[in-house]
């Protein structure tokens, strides 16, 4: 049984399958145009038509790859304007490039017949150029419309996939952040503080409430300000500090706290450092959050645990996918002999 996918790809690997499909479509298009025209030398008409269409198609393919490469914007109106602007550019690109290619090919064929460049150019401008422009104008409208529809459907597919992934993430974030272990450990710590340090117990209760409020308020938000995320991390660190005291430390070096960041992402990286590294008073675990332009780094001294506590289920791989969805950039992870570094992109106003 012939597989449709193989037949569609003409049994060729990517990207050769794309160029092969372009060539086949050019042959079919040349046959169709010759049939509609119904006159003239078949060989001459066929060769010129294939040459023009194949060169045009290849140029449009390579230029459009750069023109419609993935681009993102937090503002929906800006995003739509970008799409429309690029479609208009694509339309005029077809018209201008197509005219140049068709004129060049026809002139070369006329030159072969007459062996006179001036005569070939005179023939082009007298008999051919009007037909070229009109046919390319029609082709430009149709090609741009088809291209726009295909691109729009592809974007809608990406948007739906993004929504599905975000719904999964939101559910997982809430489920894991409100897990029984986190609440159990916090309540145990709170219980031990109430009788001996009632003022600190009150602080602990307020911070715990702030953590849960932040998670609940931002579970449907795609981004939050870096300032709000840092305050959330400080509240989280306060609870950890009560338990571990001088065994852990946290520092911030922030340039612009108005940049946007995915909610609970910075906290996840700090939590990841606490979870996977040992800490003692003699060798405390030091976590540093450093902003560098439109990215933020979470660094910690490497003191790997022999036995790692139970994972929350939200690993670095999950976070990396979320970052790529929202920013179009990648999260970078680097490990040296004595340090673990995660670099995460931010959304900052230029």
C-alpha positions in Angstrom: 0.0 0.0 0.0 1.4 3.4 -1.0 1.7 5.8 1.9 0.1 9.2 1.2 2.9 11.0 3.0 5.5 9.4 0.8 3.6 10.1 -2.4 3.0 13.7 -1.4 6.8 14.1 -0.7 7.5 12.3 -4.0 9.6 9.8 -2.0 12.2 12.5 -1.4 13.6 13.8 2.0 13.0 17.3 3.2 13.8 19.9 1.8 14.2 18.3 -1.6 10.6 17.2 -1.5 9.5 20.9 -1.4 11.5 21.8 -4.5 10.3 18.7 -6.3 6.6 19.6 -5.6 7.3 23.1 -6.9 8.8 21.7 -10.1 5.8 19.4 -10.7 3.3 22.2 -10.1 5.3 24.4 -12.6 4.9 21.6 -15.2 1.2 21.4 -14.6 0.9 25.2 -14.7 2.8 25.4 -18.0 0.5 22.8 -19.6 -2.6 24.6 -18.3 -1.4 28.0 -19.7 -0.5 26.5 -23.1 -4.0 24.8 -23.2 -5.7 28.1 -22.4 -3.6 30.0 -24.9 -4.2 27.4 -27.6 -1.7 28.8 -30.0 2.0 29.2 -30.5 4.9 26.8 -30.4 4.3 24.2 -27.7 8.1 23.7 -27.0 8.8 27.5 -26.9 5.7 28.3 -24.7 6.3 25.3 -22.4 10.0 25.9 -21.7 9.5 29.7 -21.1 6.5 29.0 -18.8 8.4 26.4 -16.7 11.5 28.6 -16.5 9.6 31.6 -15.3 7.4 29.8 -12.8 10.1 27.7 -11.3 12.5 30.6 -10.8 9.7 32.8 -9.4 8.6 30.0 -7.0 12.1 29.3 -5.7 12.7 33.1 -5.1 9.4 33.5 -3.3 10.0 30.3 -1.2 13.4 31.5 0.1 12.4 35.1 0.7 9.1 34.2 2.3 10.9 31.9 4.8 12.7 35.0 6.2 9.7 37.3 5.7 7.3 35.1 7.7 9.6 33.7 10.2 8.0 33.4 13.7 7.4 36.7 15.3 5.7 37.5 18.5 4.1 40.5 20.2 2.2 40.8 23.5 -0.2 43.3 21.9 -2.7 41.7 19.6 -3.2 44.9 17.4 0.6 45.1 16.9 0.7 41.4 15.9 -2.1 41.8 13.4 -0.4 44.9 11.9 2.9 43.0 11.5 1.1 40.1 9.7 -0.8 42.5 7.3 2.3 44.5 6.6 4.3 41.4 5.7 1.5 40.1 3.5 1.5 43.4 1.6 5.2 43.2 1.2 4.8 39.7 -0.1 2.2 40.8 -2.7 4.5 43.5 -4.2 7.4 41.2 -4.0 5.6 38.7 -6.3 4.6 41.5 -8.7 8.1 43.1 -8.9 10.3 40.0 -8.8 7.9 38.1 -11.1 8.0 41.0 -13.7 11.8 41.1 -13.6 12.2 37.3 -13.9 9.6 37.0 -16.8 11.2 39.9 -18.7 14.7 38.5 -18.3 13.7 35.0 -19.5 11.7 36.2 -22.4 14.4 38.6 -23.5 17.0 35.8 -23.4 14.8 33.6 -25.6 14.2 36.5 -28.0 17.9 37.2 -28.1 18.6 33.6 -29.1 16.3 34.0 -32.0 17.3 37.4 -33.2 20.8 37.6 -31.8 20.1 41.3 -31.3 19.6 42.7 -27.8 17.9 45.9 -28.9 15.5 44.0 -31.1 14.7 41.6 -28.2 14.1 44.5 -25.8 11.9 46.3 -28.4 9.8 43.1 -28.8 9.5 42.8 -25.0 8.2 46.3 -24.4 6.0 46.4 -27.5 4.3 43.0 -27.2 5.1 41.2 -23.9 5.4 43.6 -21.0 1.7 44.4 -20.7 0.7 40.8 -20.7 3.4 40.0 -18.1 2.2 42.7 -15.7 -1.5 41.8 -16.0 -0.9 38.1 -15.6 1.4 38.7 -12.6 -1.1 41.1 -11.0 -3.7 38.4 -11.1 -1.2 35.8 -9.9 -0.1 38.1 -7.1 -3.6 38.5 -5.8 -4.4 34.8 -5.9 -1.0 33.7 -4.5 -1.1 36.3 -1.7 -4.6 35.3 -0.8 -3.7 31.6 -0.7 -0.5 32.3 1.2 -2.3 34.4 3.7 -5.0 31.8 4.3 -2.4 29.1 4.8 -0.4 31.2 7.2 -3.5 32.3 9.1 -4.6 28.7 9.6 -1.1 27.7 10.7 -1.2 30.6 13.3 -4.6 29.5 14.5 -3.2 26.0 14.9 -0.3 27.3 17.0 -2.6 29.5 19.1 -4.8 26.5 19.9 -1.8 24.3 20.8 -0.5 27.1 23.0 -3.8 27.4 24.8 -3.9 23.7 25.4 -0.4 23.7 26.8 -1.1 26.7 29.0 -4.2 25.1 30.4 -2.2 22.0 31.3 0.5 24.2 32.8 -2.0 26.2 34.8 -3.5 23.1 36.2 -0.1 21.5 37.0 1.2 24.7 38.6 -1.8 25.0 40.9 -1.8 21.3 41.7 1.9 21.1 42.5 2.2 24.4 44.4 -0.7 23.5 46.6 0.7 20.0 47.2 0.2 18.4 50.7 4.0 18.3 51.4 4.4 22.0 51.0 1.4 22.7 53.2 2.4 20.0 55.7 5.9 21.4 56.1 4.7 24.9 56.4 2.1 24.1 59.0 4.6 22.1 61.0 7.0 25.1 61.0 4.1 27.4 62.0 3.1 25.1 64.8 6.6 25.2 66.3 6.7 29.0 66.1 3.4 29.8 67.7 4.4 29.1 71.3 8.0 30.3 71.2 8.0 33.1 68.6 4.4 34.3 68.2 5.5 37.5 66.3 7.4 35.4 63.8 4.5 33.0 63.6 2.3 35.9 62.6 4.8 36.9 59.9 5.0 33.4 58.7 1.2 33.1 58.4 1.0 36.4 56.4 3.7 35.3 54.0 2.1 31.9 53.5 -1.2 33.6 52.7 0.6 36.0 50.3 2.1 33.0 48.4 -1.2 31.3 47.9 -2.9 34.5 47.0 -0.2 35.2 44.3 -0.6 31.7 42.8 -4.4 32.0 42.7 -4.4 35.5 41.3 -1.9 34.7 38.5 -2.9 31.2 37.6 -4.5 32.4 34.3 -2.1 35.2 33.6 0.5 34.6 30.9 3.0 37.1 32.4 3.6 39.2 35.5 6.0 42.0 36.2 9.5 41.0 37.4 8.9 43.1 40.5 5.8 41.0 41.5 7.6 37.7 40.8 10.6 38.8 43.0 8.2 39.7 45.9 6.7 36.3 45.5 10.1 34.7 45.6 11.1 36.7 48.7 7.9 35.4 50.4 8.8 31.9 49.4 12.4 32.3 50.6 11.1 33.7 54.0 9.4 30.4 54.7 12.5 28.4 53.7 14.7 30.7 55.8 12.7 30.0 58.9 13.4 26.3 58.5 17.0 26.4 57.2 18.2 29.6 58.9 21.9 30.2 58.1 22.1 27.2 55.7 20.7 29.2 52.7 21.0 32.7 51.4 19.4 34.6 48.5 20.6 37.8 46.7 19.1 40.0 44.0 20.8 42.2 41.4 18.0 43.7 39.3 18.2 46.5 36.8 14.6 46.9 35.6 11.8 45.3 37.7 9.1 46.4 35.2 10.1 43.7 32.7 7.6 40.9 32.3 8.2 37.2 33.3 6.1 34.0 33.3 4.5 33.7 36.8 6.0 31.2 39.2 9.0 30.7 36.9 11.6 32.5 39.0 10.4 30.8 42.1 10.6 27.4 40.4 14.3 28.0 39.6 15.1 29.1 43.2 13.1 26.1 44.5 15.0 23.8 42.2 18.3 25.0 43.7 17.1 24.3 47.2 15.8 20.9 46.3 18.8 19.5 44.4 21.6 20.9 46.6 22.8 20.2 50.1 23.3 23.1 52.6 25.0 23.4 56.0 26.1 26.3 58.2 29.7 25.5 57.2 28.8 25.4 53.5 25.6 27.4 53.0 23.7 27.3 49.7 23.8 30.8 48.1 21.4 31.6 45.3 21.8 34.8 43.3 19.3 36.3 40.9 21.0 38.6 38.4 19.3 40.6 35.6 21.4 41.1 32.5 19.5 43.3 29.9 16.4 41.3 28.7 17.3 38.1 30.6 17.7 37.0 34.2 20.1 34.4 35.6 19.6 32.2 38.6 23.0 31.0 39.9 23.8 28.8 42.8 26.9 27.1 44.1 26.8 23.4 43.2 26.5 21.1 46.2 24.5 18.2 44.8 22.5 16.1 47.2 23.0 12.3 47.3 19.3 11.8 47.9 17.0 14.2 46.2 13.6 15.0 47.7 10.4 14.3 45.9 10.0 16.4 42.7 7.1 18.8 42.3 6.6 17.7 38.7 7.4 21.0 37.2 10.9 20.5 35.9 13.2 22.6 33.8 12.0 21.0 30.6 8.4 22.1 31.2 9.6 25.6 32.1 11.7 25.8 28.9 8.7 24.9 26.7 6.6 27.6 28.4 9.3 30.2 27.9 9.6 29.3 24.2 5.8 29.6 23.7 5.6 33.1 25.2 8.9 34.7 24.1 10.0 32.7 21.1 13.4 32.4 22.8 15.1 29.5 24.6 16.1 29.0 28.2 19.8 28.3 28.7 21.3 25.9 31.3 24.9 25.8 32.1 26.8 23.8 34.7 30.4 24.2 35.7 32.5 22.4 38.3 31.2 24.6 41.1 28.2 26.4 39.9 24.7 25.8 38.3 23.3 28.6 36.1 19.9 29.0 34.4 19.4 31.9 32.0 15.8 32.9 31.4 14.6 35.5 28.8 12.4 38.4 29.9 9.9 40.6 28.0 11.2 44.1 28.4 10.0 47.3 26.6 12.7 48.5 24.2 
